[in-house]
Amino acid sequence: MTTDTARPGPLPPARLFVDGTWQEGSGERRDILDPATGAVVTTAVEAGPRDVTRAVDAARRAFDAGPWAGTTPRERGAVLLRAAGLLRERAEEFARLESLDVGKPITFTRAVDVPRTVEHLEYYATAAVGIQGATRTIATPAFAYTRREPLGVVAAISPFNFPLILSSIKIAAALAAGNTVVHKPAEETPLTALAMAELLRDAGVPDGVFNVVTGGAATGEALVRDPRVDKIAFTGSTAVGRAIAATAARTLTPVTLELGGKGAHLVFADADLDAAVHTAVSAFVYNTGQFCMSGSRLLVERPLYEDVVTALGAACAHVPVGDPFAEGTVVGPMAGPRHLRKVRDVLERAAKDGVTVLGDAEPAVAGGDAGRGGFWISPSVLTGVEQESPYVQEEIFGPVLTVQPFDTEEEAVRLANGTPYGLAAGLQTRDLTRAHRVAARLRSGSVWVNAWPLLDAAMPSGGYGQSGYGREGGPEGLDAYLQTKSVAIAMPDSAVAESAVVDDTTRDDSTRDDDTGDDR
């Protein structure tokens, strides 16, 4: 694999991918920025209502005509495996494109984003073979069975922070199940979504089965309002998730929502201190804190509290912040200016509120052209925070960690469960019995012990409370794109018997009518 660290140059203007072809959109174009420098790398079109309608038209035709839904699960799996193979061959290209688009360190996109996307394609390619109904024994003499069938047209809406990973977990499952897809990536980070459209076409996905429309809120709203959409899968903010759920309710369209998080990370006194601090730092600076499953709340048993806070302050000062294309970078820039403004505003407000802020919001950026512009911020630690403060209760979505002490396991669980969110949680302990006991009590869709995160395509993820509903990943993720049909075929003798029952009932009714003098 090449280790070229040169930043990619300007790219051609991006277009929509509809019905197997690249198409111009009807809306205005917006600049796509390099988060490390603030420079424009290309433009993408804002898909208007007519563009969205064209994309849904294509997906609807492709589904109803049956060239994809009519294939066998094994055949669909073979196409997804070819796509995984092509992505392996083009791994460096996709890694560099993801780093350019989002500001992720290139070492991160090579080690995490692209391999995880391959994993999603391969997992659901093999899981597709298991799509099957079952025969059932019923009381009536009949041959009864179930069929597992695709839903139809899927609207997949993915966020800016993990464009490849959080789109592929939707797309791979939806396609494996036999659905067609209209994908709307985040308006700031559409580049790998468009590259994926080309890759899936090359792998053999038929025209119209996979479509990409770029744009912002208006584009997404047009997509979820289209009554021909049979399923919506969304990852993003809780506020937008609520709006999508309300819109979908009007047509009873099923929805999977993976929304905000405020992950609690518990450190018990018996934990390995060095390992706990290392994991705690990784958990909140992961992807520059732009991670809905971030470990953004650290709860520390009081005997370790002061030592942990001291160690965190020292560790954060030495986290390498730098050019995403420099090999030694651990933390890159925020993905865009609005995300940077939000985090800076939070830190300024915290300082005014008397919260202790450890860390320098203005980092010394190392490497290349980075530092001359871009959207930079350093990891920060907040201590002296109250449980009901906005710093503990609200998702910040940046490299900001709150630290609170606790005295008992009961208090730790109460504090951990004391926000509206429940997407991810974790704990550090050497006590396996405690690990199982606390994991069972944490109201969270995922719980990790002595590591953060532990993710795999075979494991479902999703939220409790305001973190959403439904699951992505694992067999549960495939089930979300399937529906069950029951079929019962009467056996010849049972058909005759049931006909006789109907005849007898009719004769009995006639007799009763005559007896009562009812003249019909």
Helices and strands as residue ranges (DSSP letters): E 16-18, E 21-23, E 29-33, E 40-45, H 49-65, H 73-89, H 91-102, H 106-108, I 109-113, H 114-127, G 128-130, E 135-136, E 142-150, E 153-157, H 163-176, E 180-184, H 191-203, E 210-212, H 217-225, E 231-235, H 238-251, E 255-258, E 264-267, H 273-285, G 286-289, E 297-301, H 302-317, H 337-352, E 356-358, E 380-383, H 390-393, E 400-406, H 409-416, E 421-422, E 424-428, H 432-441, E 446-449, E 464-465, E 468-469, H 474-479, E 482-490, H 492-515
